[in-house]
Amino acid sequence: MAVARENGFVSEEANAVGQLAWIDRRRGKLEHTIERFEWVVDTAGRIGNVQLAAQYLVEMAECHRERDDVGRARAAWSRALLFYSGRPRGRVIERIEEGLASLA
């Protein structure tokens, strides 16, 4: 991450932080995972990397659902769906729709 930061590779740094968040998630550290995902989504959005932001919004939504935070899960999945609008329908959109349906 330091190399990416020092060289101005913001998307790469954000993706590296996202990978660390996945490790935190596997270790059961959901609060820390969500904090990292929030940073990634904010950073990716700030630099216009919509695909990266959407990818980690989906992951963040699943963490919120695991914590029974329905409102935040719904908000994250809905925001991700907006980022994916206009794209060909694929497995990611199905995953988002399944996640939203699971909250109903």
C-alpha positions as CSV (number, residue, x, y, z in Angstrom):
1,M,0.0,0.0,0.0
2,A,2.8,2.4,0.8
3,V,4.3,2.0,-2.7
4,A,0.9,2.7,-4.3
5,R,0.4,5.7,-2.1
6,E,3.9,7.1,-2.7
7,N,3.4,6.8,-6.5
8,G,-0.1,8.2,-6.6
9,F,-1.7,4.9,-7.5
10,V,-4.9,5.7,-5.6
11,S,-7.1,2.9,-7.1
12,E,-4.5,0.4,-6.4
13,E,-4.1,1.6,-2.8
14,A,-7.9,1.5,-2.4
15,N,-8.0,-2.1,-3.8
16,A,-5.3,-3.1,-1.4
17,V,-7.2,-1.7,1.6
18,G,-10.3,-3.6,0.3
19,Q,-8.3,-6.8,0.3
20,L,-7.2,-6.2,3.9
21,A,-10.9,-5.7,4.7
22,W,-11.7,-9.1,3.3
23,I,-9.1,-10.6,5.6
24,D,-10.6,-8.7,8.6
25,R,-14.0,-10.1,7.6
26,R,-12.8,-13.7,7.6
27,R,-11.3,-13.0,11.0
28,G,-14.7,-11.9,12.3
29,K,-13.8,-8.2,12.7
30,L,-16.9,-6.8,11.0
31,E,-16.6,-3.3,12.4
32,H,-13.1,-2.9,11.2
33,T,-14.0,-4.4,7.9
34,I,-16.8,-1.9,7.4
35,E,-14.5,1.0,8.3
36,R,-12.1,-0.2,5.6
37,F,-14.8,-0.7,3.0
38,E,-16.2,2.8,3.7
39,W,-12.7,4.2,3.1
40,V,-12.4,2.3,-0.1
41,V,-15.9,3.3,-1.4
42,D,-15.2,7.0,-0.5
43,T,-11.8,7.0,-2.1
44,A,-13.0,5.2,-5.2
45,G,-15.9,7.5,-5.6
46,R,-13.7,10.6,-5.1
47,I,-11.4,9.5,-8.0
48,G,-14.3,8.4,-10.2
49,N,-13.6,4.7,-10.0
50,V,-17.2,3.7,-10.0
51,Q,-16.6,0.0,-10.6
52,L,-14.3,-0.3,-7.5
53,A,-16.8,1.7,-5.4
54,A,-19.7,-0.6,-6.5
55,Q,-17.7,-3.7,-5.9
56,Y,-16.9,-2.8,-2.3
57,L,-20.4,-1.5,-1.6
58,V,-21.7,-5.0,-2.3
59,E,-19.2,-6.4,0.2
60,M,-20.0,-3.7,2.7
61,A,-23.8,-4.4,2.4
62,E,-23.2,-8.1,3.2
63,C,-21.3,-7.1,6.3
64,H,-24.1,-4.8,7.4
65,R,-26.6,-7.7,6.9
66,E,-24.4,-10.0,9.0
67,R,-24.6,-7.4,11.8
68,D,-28.4,-7.2,11.3
69,D,-28.2,-3.6,10.2
70,V,-30.9,-3.8,7.6
71,G,-31.0,0.0,6.9
72,R,-27.3,0.2,6.1
73,A,-27.3,-3.0,4.1
74,R,-30.2,-1.8,2.0
75,A,-28.6,1.6,1.5
76,A,-25.2,0.1,0.4
77,W,-26.9,-2.4,-2.0
78,S,-29.1,0.3,-3.4
79,R,-26.2,2.6,-4.0
80,A,-24.2,-0.3,-5.7
81,L,-27.2,-1.0,-7.9
82,L,-27.2,2.7,-9.1
83,F,-23.5,2.4,-10.0
84,Y,-24.3,-0.7,-12.0
85,S,-27.3,0.8,-13.8
86,G,-26.9,0.8,-17.6
87,R,-24.5,-2.1,-17.5
88,P,-25.3,-5.5,-18.9
89,R,-27.2,-7.7,-16.5
90,G,-24.8,-10.1,-14.8
91,R,-24.1,-12.1,-11.7
92,V,-23.2,-9.0,-9.7
93,I,-26.6,-7.4,-10.3
94,E,-28.3,-10.6,-9.4
95,R,-26.3,-10.8,-6.2
96,I,-27.4,-7.3,-5.3
97,E,-31.0,-8.0,-6.1
98,E,-30.8,-11.2,-4.0
99,G,-29.3,-9.3,-1.1
100,L,-32.1,-6.6,-1.3
101,A,-34.7,-9.4,-1.5
102,S,-33.3,-11.1,1.6
103,L,-34.0,-8.0,3.6
104,A,-37.7,-7.9,2.8
